[in-house]
Amino acid sequence: MDRVAVFDNDGTLWVEKPAPVQTAFVLRKLAARVRTDPSPADKWPGRAIVDGDESFLHALDAQDPDAVTSMVEAIGSAWEGSTLEEYEAEVARYLATWRHERFGLSYAGLVYQPMLELFDYLRTYGWRLFVCSGGGRDFMRVICEDTWGLPRENVIGSAPEFTYEDGTLVRRAVLHGPVAIGPGKPECVLARTGRLPCFAAGNDDVDVELLRSARFALLLVHDDEVREYAYADGAERARATAGSSGWTTVSVKNDWKTVLKGTAR
């Protein structure tokens, strides 16, 4: 069965501005770690985090491959030795109080209502749905069932290796496979599903390779500054490729009657 549909997460399934939902969770952890052990501040990206380096944070927001890779490696070190249960409990505590600074919504309210409707439509016709994001796989798995109606095994993303120690699996500071951005996305999808997607959806440059690997591609264009955000940074190549490759483009402003699940807007 080749009806495999793969969706990016940040900026494709939910709001990614002014920063992805996971960003503050990670930065808080890394900052706390530096306070107890200053040595990570002597190397990248620890120093950038301690100094509040705006250029690094902007690169991270734009999903610059070097910035994302360095952050994922730092995340691996920060939670090294934690069990999956310990990590997920931290995520749950963070999400219980986190609210979007502009909309005042929890993470669940930031999901794009039209994308949930597309999920339902594809399921009706027997498609298998997956999420593949440069964000943490284990972070997304905490919310995937309640938020998207997807089983945990259908979430693909950047992830650490685990080691079995005395009857328990613990996280290691080593990546399991490539970071799931750019070429890493189709690589991770193939490793998980055994095939490339028939349909793929994304919103920026790090999704280009995933969309190119699919028979049908959808690019979401953020152009509604009233109901969401209007921006093109980090999506220039994706928009140009969409035009030359005949991808379907969706305008938030012109094509969506409702944007956010948590509002009627």
Backbone bond lengths (Angstrom), bond angles and torsions (degrees), N, CA, C in turn:
res aa  C-N    CA-C-N  psi(-1)  N-CA   C-N-CA  omega(-1)  CA-C   N-CA-C  phi
1 M - - - 1.458 - - 1.525 109.11 -
2 D 1.353 118.23 119.77 1.456 119.92 -175.27 1.516 113.63 -103.27
3 R 1.326 118.03 11.67 1.467 120.31 179.35 1.527 110.55 -81.28
4 V 1.329 114.60 70.82 1.463 122.78 178.36 1.519 108.37 -107.30
5 A 1.324 116.77 122.41 1.464 122.65 177.80 1.521 109.01 -114.83
6 V 1.329 116.41 131.19 1.464 121.46 -177.09 1.526 109.32 -123.79
7 F 1.328 115.70 130.76 1.455 122.47 -178.21 1.519 110.62 -118.79
8 D 1.318 116.35 134.75 1.454 120.75 164.37 1.528 107.60 -64.97
9 N 1.338 117.32 163.66 1.459 120.29 -179.82 1.530 112.35 -104.29
10 D 1.340 118.19 -73.83 1.461 121.41 -174.63 1.527 111.15 -61.78
11 G 1.332 115.62 118.58 1.454 120.80 -179.64 1.511 114.34 85.91
12 T 1.330 116.71 -7.61 1.467 121.02 177.58 1.516 110.85 -115.05
13 L 1.323 117.55 -42.04 1.460 121.38 177.72 1.520 112.74 -104.63
14 W 1.327 117.32 -25.67 1.465 119.88 176.80 1.522 110.03 -150.76
15 V 1.337 115.29 169.00 1.458 122.65 -176.23 1.528 110.47 -61.90
16 E 1.340 115.99 134.89 1.457 120.18 178.63 1.526 112.99 -114.15
17 K 1.322 117.84 -0.02 1.455 121.83 179.89 1.528 110.41 -107.56
18 P 1.326 119.53 149.77 1.463 127.23 -1.85 1.529 113.27 -73.99
19 A 1.339 116.78 -10.13 1.461 122.03 174.28 1.524 107.69 -158.14
20 P 1.329 117.69 149.90 1.462 119.55 177.85 1.529 112.31 -57.31
21 V 1.318 116.14 153.32 1.463 122.46 -176.45 1.523 111.77 -54.78
22 Q 1.311 117.39 -36.39 1.464 121.21 -175.18 1.524 113.01 -75.38
23 T 1.332 117.84 -20.20 1.461 121.04 -169.79 1.526 113.03 -57.89
24 A 1.336 118.08 -50.85 1.467 120.26 -177.63 1.523 111.31 -63.39
25 F 1.329 116.99 -34.97 1.469 121.49 178.11 1.525 110.09 -59.95
26 V 1.313 115.47 -44.85 1.463 120.43 -178.32 1.523 111.14 -71.04
27 L 1.331 117.02 -45.87 1.460 120.16 -177.34 1.527 111.82 -62.85
28 R 1.331 116.98 -39.21 1.469 120.47 177.68 1.526 110.67 -61.46
29 K 1.307 115.67 -43.69 1.467 120.30 -179.08 1.522 110.63 -64.01
30 L 1.316 116.99 -45.05 1.457 120.25 -177.69 1.522 110.93 -68.48
31 A 1.344 116.62 -38.35 1.465 119.54 177.97 1.529 110.81 -64.81
32 A 1.341 117.01 -41.11 1.461 120.81 178.35 1.521 110.92 -64.32
33 R 1.309 115.72 -37.74 1.467 119.63 179.68 1.519 111.02 -65.59
34 V 1.329 116.78 -40.00 1.462 120.42 179.41 1.521 110.94 -65.97
35 R 1.344 116.85 -32.82 1.469 119.46 179.10 1.523 112.15 -66.11
36 T 1.327 116.90 -32.76 1.468 120.26 179.94 1.520 112.41 -91.03
37 D 1.328 115.77 -25.18 1.467 120.57 179.74 1.529 107.69 -141.04
38 P 1.328 118.43 95.28 1.470 121.44 -174.16 1.522 114.98 -65.67
39 S 1.318 118.80 -13.54 1.463 119.78 -173.47 1.525 114.40 -59.13
40 P 1.361 120.52 -36.05 1.471 118.22 178.26 1.524 113.48 -62.95
41 A 1.344 117.44 -20.72 1.462 120.56 -179.52 1.528 111.88 -71.58
42 D 1.331 116.59 -11.47 1.459 119.84 -179.48 1.519 112.32 -82.66
43 K 1.334 117.58 -7.42 1.459 119.20 -179.07 1.531 110.01 -136.39
44 W 1.299 114.78 163.73 1.466 122.61 179.60 1.527 109.62 -71.66
45 P 1.358 120.00 137.68 1.462 127.18 1.90 1.526 113.57 -96.43
46 G 1.359 116.83 11.66 1.457 118.95 -178.06 1.509 113.27 -55.60
47 R 1.319 116.85 -44.59 1.458 120.06 -179.88 1.521 111.01 -62.81
48 A 1.333 117.35 -41.90 1.468 120.86 179.94 1.523 111.19 -62.71
49 I 1.332 116.70 -36.63 1.461 120.73 -179.95 1.524 110.47 -70.27
50 V 1.328 116.81 -45.50 1.467 121.13 179.78 1.529 110.56 -61.93
51 D 1.329 116.33 -40.66 1.465 120.97 -177.09 1.522 112.97 -82.64
52 G 1.340 116.91 -7.92 1.463 119.27 -175.62 1.512 111.28 63.09
53 D 1.315 117.01 40.42 1.466 123.42 -176.48 1.528 110.24 -60.57
54 E 1.340 116.66 109.75 1.460 120.94 -176.96 1.523 112.11 -64.10
55 S 1.326 117.36 -33.96 1.462 119.49 -179.45 1.525 110.76 -66.00
56 F 1.337 116.46 -38.19 1.460 119.65 177.29 1.520 111.09 -67.75
57 L 1.341 116.27 -44.42 1.466 120.09 -179.92 1.523 110.91 -63.50
58 H 1.339 117.05 -36.79 1.466 120.29 177.55 1.530 109.88 -67.07
59 A 1.333 116.36 -41.85 1.465 120.02 178.88 1.525 110.71 -63.58
60 L 1.322 115.85 -37.17 1.458 120.44 177.87 1.524 110.46 -67.11
61 D 1.332 116.60 -42.47 1.458 121.97 178.89 1.523 110.80 -62.17
62 A 1.337 116.36 -38.01 1.464 121.37 179.86 1.523 112.29 -82.84
63 Q 1.334 117.13 2.34 1.459 123.92 179.79 1.526 111.95 58.02
64 D 1.336 115.10 42.32 1.455 119.85 172.32 1.530 108.44 -60.39
65 P 1.328 118.33 128.97 1.475 120.63 -174.38 1.527 114.21 -54.54
66 D 1.335 117.61 -42.01 1.466 119.75 -179.39 1.528 111.19 -66.15
67 A 1.332 116.37 -42.63 1.467 120.24 -179.47 1.520 110.59 -65.98
68 V 1.341 116.79 -43.96 1.460 120.17 -179.08 1.530 110.44 -64.97
69 T 1.326 116.87 -43.69 1.463 120.48 -179.45 1.520 110.82 -61.75
70 S 1.326 116.99 -44.17 1.465 119.80 -179.81 1.521 111.09 -65.56
71 M 1.335 116.85 -36.62 1.457 120.43 178.67 1.522 110.88 -67.98
72 V 1.328 117.09 -42.80 1.468 120.33 179.15 1.521 110.50 -61.63
73 E 1.326 116.77 -39.96 1.467 120.24 177.86 1.526 110.92 -65.33
74 A 1.341 116.53 -38.86 1.467 120.06 178.11 1.521 110.76 -66.01
75 I 1.333 116.27 -38.32 1.468 120.90 177.30 1.525 110.00 -60.77
76 G 1.326 115.68 -42.61 1.463 119.60 179.11 1.512 111.67 -57.97
77 S 1.322 116.75 -42.58 1.466 120.58 179.47 1.527 111.53 -68.81
78 A 1.345 116.82 -38.33 1.464 120.53 -175.83 1.518 112.54 -64.94
79 W 1.342 116.88 -35.76 1.466 119.72 -177.95 1.528 112.61 -107.06
80 E 1.324 116.95 16.00 1.461 120.14 179.45 1.526 110.42 -59.69
81 G 1.321 116.40 132.92 1.458 121.35 179.24 1.513 114.28 89.70
82 S 1.337 117.98 -8.82 1.467 121.12 177.87 1.523 110.37 -77.78
83 T 1.311 116.18 147.67 1.458 119.19 172.66 1.523 108.28 -81.50
84 L 1.322 116.10 164.49 1.459 120.00 177.09 1.525 110.41 -60.66
85 E 1.329 116.58 -39.84 1.466 120.70 -179.63 1.528 111.29 -63.54
86 E 1.324 117.50 -41.15 1.460 121.01 178.83 1.528 111.29 -64.33
87 Y 1.334 115.05 -43.87 1.463 119.09 179.42 1.530 110.80 -63.31
88 E 1.318 117.20 -46.60 1.468 120.24 -178.17 1.518 111.77 -64.94
89 A 1.327 118.07 -32.74 1.464 120.80 176.86 1.529 110.41 -65.29
90 E 1.332 117.24 -39.10 1.460 120.46 176.47 1.524 110.92 -63.19
91 V 1.329 116.21 -43.40 1.464 120.52 178.77 1.525 110.39 -60.28
92 A 1.332 116.25 -46.13 1.469 120.98 -177.87 1.524 111.17 -62.09
93 R 1.332 117.58 -40.69 1.466 120.48 179.06 1.528 110.67 -64.90
94 Y 1.301 116.17 -40.74 1.470 120.96 179.01 1.525 110.74 -63.83
95 L 1.318 117.05 -48.15 1.461 120.77 -176.08 1.527 112.42 -69.37
96 A 1.327 117.15 -24.81 1.466 120.20 -178.92 1.527 112.04 -63.99
97 T 1.326 117.62 -27.54 1.467 120.62 -177.26 1.527 113.24 -115.36
98 W 1.331 117.82 -11.75 1.467 120.34 -176.85 1.526 110.83 -68.75
99 R 1.346 115.43 135.40 1.452 120.95 175.05 1.527 109.20 -136.29
100 H 1.321 116.03 146.48 1.461 120.62 179.68 1.520 109.62 -68.77
101 E 1.313 116.87 134.39 1.466 120.61 -172.70 1.520 113.33 -66.91
102 R 1.307 118.61 -27.40 1.463 120.73 179.14 1.522 112.63 -93.46
103 F 1.311 117.09 -47.32 1.458 121.25 -173.58 1.526 114.04 -91.40
104 G 1.329 117.20 -16.63 1.456 120.58 -179.21 1.511 113.74 69.23
105 L 1.326 116.88 17.46 1.462 122.16 -176.34 1.516 111.15 -97.32
106 S 1.332 116.05 152.90 1.454 120.57 170.40 1.531 108.40 -73.98
107 Y 1.326 116.02 173.19 1.459 120.23 -179.10 1.523 112.20 -55.78
108 A 1.333 117.93 -37.57 1.461 121.06 -176.22 1.518 111.54 -66.01
109 G 1.338 117.24 -32.30 1.456 120.49 179.92 1.505 114.25 -75.31
110 L 1.337 117.23 -12.57 1.461 121.89 -178.03 1.521 112.88 -88.42
111 V 1.312 117.28 -3.66 1.468 120.71 179.40 1.525 109.00 -70.74
112 Y 1.331 115.96 142.26 1.463 120.56 179.80 1.522 110.35 -77.06
113 Q 1.320 116.08 118.52 1.458 121.42 -179.11 1.531 112.73 -56.71
114 P 1.339 120.00 -42.97 1.476 119.27 179.15 1.524 113.52 -61.36
115 M 1.339 117.08 -29.88 1.458 119.16 178.74 1.526 110.73 -71.66
116 L 1.326 117.28 -36.95 1.463 119.51 175.43 1.527 110.17 -64.22
117 E 1.321 116.91 -37.15 1.466 120.63 177.53 1.528 110.56 -67.25
118 L 1.336 116.67 -37.20 1.463 119.86 175.79 1.523 110.42 -65.03
119 F 1.333 117.51 -39.86 1.468 120.66 174.98 1.527 110.26 -54.82
120 D 1.334 115.88 -49.17 1.469 120.41 -178.23 1.528 110.97 -61.71
121 Y 1.314 116.78 -40.82 1.466 121.08 -179.37 1.531 110.55 -63.63
122 L 1.327 116.67 -46.53 1.465 120.07 -179.00 1.526 111.29 -65.11
123 R 1.322 116.95 -39.79 1.463 119.93 178.07 1.533 110.96 -59.68
124 T 1.308 116.72 -38.07 1.469 121.42 -179.43 1.519 111.28 -57.11
125 Y 1.329 115.77 -32.06 1.469 120.53 -178.04 1.530 112.84 -103.28
126 G 1.318 116.04 20.69 1.454 119.96 170.47 1.510 116.58 81.70
127 W 1.323 117.70 17.81 1.461 119.47 177.66 1.523 110.82 -77.88
128 R 1.314 115.33 146.94 1.468 121.92 171.56 1.524 108.03 -99.47
129 L 1.323 116.69 128.46 1.455 122.22 -171.91 1.521 111.50 -106.97
130 F 1.321 115.36 136.90 1.460 122.30 178.37 1.524 109.05 -134.48
131 V 1.330 116.16 151.89 1.458 122.49 171.35 1.518 107.67 -113.72
132 C 1.329 116.41 131.55 1.467 121.02 177.42 1.519 108.09 -130.15
133 S 1.324 115.96 116.03 1.462 120.86 -174.02 1.513 111.31 -136.73
134 G 1.350 114.65 149.77 1.460 119.25 173.05 1.515 111.65 -66.63
135 G 1.334 116.74 -18.94 1.459 121.43 176.47 1.518 111.16 -67.34
136 G 1.319 115.91 170.09 1.454 120.97 -174.97 1.520 113.02 -65.37
137 R 1.303 116.17 126.62 1.466 121.45 177.68 1.517 111.67 -59.06
138 D 1.323 116.48 -44.91 1.460 119.55 -175.33 1.529 111.57 -72.45
139 F 1.323 117.44 -27.96 1.468 121.13 174.17 1.532 109.51 -65.16
140 M 1.320 117.18 -47.99 1.463 121.21 -178.34 1.523 111.82 -66.35
141 R 1.309 117.52 -31.72 1.463 119.90 -178.20 1.528 112.59 -67.42
142 V 1.327 116.99 -20.35 1.459 119.74 177.04 1.530 110.66 -67.18
143 I 1.335 117.11 -32.07 1.465 120.61 -173.00 1.535 113.96 -111.50
144 C 1.316 118.32 -5.62 1.468 120.48 -168.75 1.530 114.13 -64.92
145 E 1.314 117.73 -37.51 1.470 119.40 -175.41 1.524 111.11 -71.93
146 D 1.336 116.88 -45.68 1.462 120.22 -178.46 1.523 112.13 -75.86
147 T 1.334 117.66 -32.06 1.463 121.02 -173.10 1.521 112.89 -88.38
148 W 1.334 117.20 -45.29 1.460 120.90 -176.66 1.526 113.28 -110.04
149 G 1.315 116.71 -11.25 1.453 118.81 -174.67 1.514 112.65 72.02
150 L 1.337 116.43 26.81 1.468 121.22 -179.57 1.523 110.25 -107.98
151 P 1.336 117.50 140.67 1.470 119.57 174.34 1.517 110.73 -68.66
152 R 1.304 116.08 154.25 1.462 121.17 -176.73 1.526 112.95 -56.64
153 E 1.330 115.87 -35.74 1.464 118.92 -176.94 1.522 113.09 -69.48
154 N 1.341 117.71 -9.59 1.457 121.40 178.31 1.526 112.56 -96.05
155 V 1.328 116.29 11.98 1.464 121.21 177.22 1.524 108.69 -107.02
156 I 1.323 114.93 123.20 1.462 122.97 -177.97 1.522 107.36 -118.46
157 G 1.320 117.58 137.17 1.462 119.31 179.26 1.510 110.98 -174.73
158 S 1.320 115.60 -179.84 1.455 120.46 177.66 1.526 108.69 -63.65
159 A 1.329 116.33 134.37 1.469 119.61 -171.96 1.520 110.93 -152.19
160 P 1.345 115.96 155.24 1.461 119.75 177.35 1.522 111.38 -88.11
161 E 1.298 115.02 165.19 1.456 120.64 166.82 1.528 108.55 -74.29
162 F 1.318 116.76 153.40 1.460 122.18 173.33 1.527 108.48 -118.36
163 T 1.327 115.39 146.75 1.461 121.80 177.14 1.525 109.38 -120.81
164 Y 1.317 116.21 136.73 1.466 121.95 179.86 1.524 108.35 -87.27
165 E 1.349 115.40 114.18 1.459 120.66 -177.96 1.522 110.19 -129.81
166 D 1.329 116.81 117.10 1.473 122.08 175.86 1.527 112.18 51.39
167 G 1.314 116.27 45.11 1.459 121.03 176.28 1.515 115.05 83.61
168 T 1.334 117.78 6.25 1.464 121.23 -178.21 1.524 110.45 -132.52
169 L 1.336 116.00 140.32 1.457 120.59 173.84 1.518 109.43 -89.12
170 V 1.346 116.53 128.32 1.462 121.13 179.16 1.526 109.82 -124.51
171 R 1.321 114.42 150.69 1.461 121.37 -178.89 1.524 111.05 -72.70
172 R 1.342 114.29 144.90 1.455 120.81 175.34 1.519 109.12 -114.86
173 A 1.321 116.02 161.69 1.472 121.59 178.45 1.518 110.30 -89.05
174 V 1.329 116.01 43.37 1.455 122.18 -179.76 1.521 107.96 -134.03
175 L 1.322 116.99 133.93 1.451 120.66 -179.12 1.521 111.65 -71.28
176 H 1.326 115.88 141.66 1.455 122.19 172.13 1.527 107.61 -94.09
177 G 1.327 115.67 97.58 1.457 119.46 -177.27 1.517 111.70 77.91
178 P 1.337 117.13 -168.96 1.463 120.79 -176.63 1.517 112.36 -77.45
179 V 1.337 115.66 161.99 1.459 120.20 169.25 1.529 107.27 -66.28
180 A 1.326 116.55 136.60 1.471 120.36 -172.26 1.523 111.99 -84.91
181 I 1.336 115.56 61.62 1.455 122.09 171.06 1.522 107.98 -135.93
182 G 1.335 117.36 156.07 1.454 120.66 179.78 1.517 111.44 56.11
183 P 1.336 117.47 -133.52 1.468 120.42 -179.96 1.521 113.14 -60.29
184 G 1.345 116.65 -23.81 1.462 119.82 179.34 1.515 113.21 -63.82
185 K 1.322 117.75 -23.89 1.471 119.25 -178.86 1.524 112.32 -67.20
186 P 1.342 119.61 -56.93 1.471 117.23 177.79 1.523 112.85 -63.07
187 E 1.333 117.18 -29.91 1.466 119.68 177.24 1.521 110.54 -63.58
188 C 1.330 116.54 -44.98 1.462 120.62 179.70 1.525 111.57 -68.05
189 V 1.321 116.85 -38.35 1.467 120.47 179.02 1.525 110.13 -63.68
190 L 1.318 117.10 -45.33 1.465 120.34 179.59 1.523 111.18 -62.14
191 A 1.325 116.81 -41.19 1.460 120.38 179.97 1.523 111.30 -63.80
192 R 1.326 116.94 -35.44 1.462 120.67 -177.14 1.526 112.99 -83.36
193 T 1.335 117.68 -41.81 1.466 120.84 -171.68 1.517 113.98 -102.92
194 G 1.324 117.36 -17.27 1.461 120.04 -177.44 1.510 113.49 80.47
195 R 1.324 117.35 6.32 1.461 121.93 179.32 1.528 109.24 -156.89
196 L 1.317 116.45 161.54 1.449 120.84 174.23 1.521 109.17 -86.29
197 P 1.328 118.00 157.79 1.464 119.62 -174.56 1.521 112.81 -70.15
198 C 1.306 115.23 149.08 1.460 120.44 170.91 1.530 109.06 -83.71
199 F 1.346 116.18 -33.26 1.454 122.38 178.57 1.522 108.11 -131.52
200 A 1.336 116.85 138.87 1.461 120.60 177.17 1.516 109.34 -141.82
201 A 1.332 115.75 147.22 1.457 121.85 179.49 1.515 109.94 -132.56
202 G 1.335 116.09 138.78 1.453 121.28 178.49 1.509 110.61 -154.60
203 N 1.342 116.46 -172.01 1.462 119.22 -178.18 1.519 114.91 -142.94
204 D 1.328 119.19 -8.20 1.459 117.36 -177.96 1.518 112.26 -147.98
205 D 1.335 115.58 -171.94 1.460 120.90 -169.89 1.521 113.62 -63.29
206 V 1.335 118.30 -32.92 1.462 119.37 -178.26 1.534 111.54 -74.74
207 D 1.332 116.96 -2.56 1.466 121.01 176.31 1.527 112.77 -99.49
208 V 1.325 117.48 -4.85 1.470 120.84 -173.15 1.523 111.75 -57.90
209 E 1.319 116.70 -46.96 1.471 119.09 -176.88 1.527 111.43 -64.75
210 L 1.327 116.78 -37.49 1.463 120.00 176.75 1.522 110.43 -62.74
211 L 1.324 116.87 -46.35 1.463 120.49 -178.98 1.523 111.48 -66.23
212 R 1.326 116.99 -36.06 1.467 120.28 177.39 1.530 112.02 -65.74
213 S 1.328 115.83 -27.34 1.466 119.11 -176.89 1.524 112.18 -79.24
214 A 1.338 117.01 -10.10 1.465 121.36 -175.39 1.524 111.62 -99.08
215 R 1.316 116.04 155.73 1.460 121.16 175.84 1.518 111.03 -72.02
216 F 1.339 115.97 -37.99 1.462 121.83 177.89 1.526 108.10 -123.64
217 A 1.334 116.77 133.69 1.466 120.69 -176.44 1.518 110.41 -129.39
218 L 1.338 115.08 141.86 1.461 122.36 178.12 1.515 108.58 -126.57
219 L 1.328 116.18 128.35 1.465 121.68 177.70 1.517 109.08 -114.67
220 L 1.331 116.19 123.38 1.456 121.98 178.42 1.527 109.33 -87.15
221 V 1.341 116.67 128.86 1.462 122.67 -178.30 1.524 109.04 -108.52
222 H 1.331 116.46 120.80 1.455 121.82 -178.80 1.532 109.14 -89.69
223 D 1.322 116.01 105.98 1.461 120.86 -174.34 1.530 112.13 -141.00
224 D 1.331 116.67 21.80 1.468 120.58 -177.42 1.522 109.58 -121.13
225 E 1.340 116.16 92.10 1.460 119.98 -176.70 1.524 112.93 -76.59
226 V 1.332 117.01 -11.81 1.461 120.61 179.96 1.531 110.74 -84.39
227 R 1.315 117.03 -51.22 1.463 120.57 -176.49 1.518 113.25 -91.03
228 E 1.333 116.41 -17.92 1.464 119.81 178.66 1.516 108.64 -148.36
229 Y 1.342 118.37 -113.32 1.452 122.96 177.34 1.520 108.68 -141.32
230 A 1.331 116.27 151.75 1.457 122.04 173.92 1.525 108.12 -115.32
231 Y 1.328 116.70 118.85 1.464 120.00 -178.68 1.522 110.08 -160.31
232 A 1.334 114.34 152.78 1.461 120.82 177.86 1.518 111.97 -129.77
233 D 1.344 117.15 -6.32 1.461 119.75 179.57 1.520 110.32 -56.69
234 G 1.316 115.72 129.82 1.457 120.28 179.20 1.505 114.05 80.60
235 A 1.332 117.35 4.42 1.468 120.32 -179.89 1.524 111.80 -125.97
236 E 1.324 117.24 9.32 1.459 120.10 -176.80 1.531 112.20 -62.23
237 R 1.313 116.78 -47.09 1.473 120.25 -179.59 1.521 110.70 -66.26
238 A 1.335 116.18 -38.09 1.463 119.87 179.93 1.523 110.94 -63.22
239 R 1.326 117.32 -42.65 1.459 120.23 -178.75 1.526 111.36 -68.67
240 A 1.332 116.27 -38.67 1.460 119.46 177.47 1.531 110.93 -66.01
241 T 1.323 116.47 -40.69 1.468 120.60 179.77 1.515 110.83 -67.48
242 A 1.333 116.93 -36.16 1.463 120.41 178.10 1.514 110.64 -59.70
243 G 1.340 115.94 -41.66 1.453 119.80 -179.93 1.509 112.97 -67.16
244 S 1.331 116.74 -40.92 1.469 119.87 -177.03 1.524 112.72 -81.01
245 S 1.325 117.01 -20.98 1.473 120.42 -176.49 1.524 113.67 -103.27
246 G 1.324 116.89 -3.90 1.458 119.77 178.09 1.513 114.38 74.68
247 W 1.350 117.01 27.02 1.457 119.43 177.02 1.526 110.04 -70.12
248 T 1.304 116.55 154.11 1.459 121.55 172.33 1.519 108.53 -76.77
249 T 1.333 117.32 129.44 1.454 120.90 175.68 1.524 109.32 -111.86
250 V 1.337 115.40 141.55 1.460 121.89 -179.96 1.521 108.37 -120.46
251 S 1.312 116.26 123.16 1.459 122.41 177.28 1.524 109.41 -91.02
252 V 1.339 116.25 123.94 1.462 119.36 176.53 1.524 109.95 -59.70
253 K 1.324 116.88 -41.49 1.466 121.64 -176.75 1.518 112.79 -68.53
254 N 1.317 117.33 -44.27 1.465 120.83 -170.76 1.525 114.68 -97.42
255 D 1.329 117.54 -22.09 1.472 119.68 -171.60 1.523 114.42 -109.68
256 W 1.333 117.90 -13.27 1.463 119.70 -176.56 1.525 110.97 -110.88
257 K 1.318 116.25 121.57 1.458 121.22 175.71 1.521 110.18 -72.68
258 T 1.311 116.65 -43.67 1.462 123.54 175.52 1.518 107.87 -118.80
259 V 1.335 117.05 141.71 1.472 119.94 -178.86 1.519 110.55 -104.32
260 L 1.325 116.96 -63.52 1.450 120.99 -172.71 1.514 112.39 -97.04
261 K 1.311 115.22 139.61 1.469 120.67 177.33 1.523 111.11 -59.58
262 G 1.338 117.09 -35.82 1.460 121.19 -174.17 1.507 115.16 -82.30
263 T 1.342 118.44 2.96 1.444 121.84 179.30 1.524 109.27 -139.48
264 A 1.318 115.56 173.01 1.472 120.84 174.79 1.518 110.43 -98.46
265 R 1.341 116.81 13.39 1.458 121.75 -174.82 1.518 111.64 -87.13
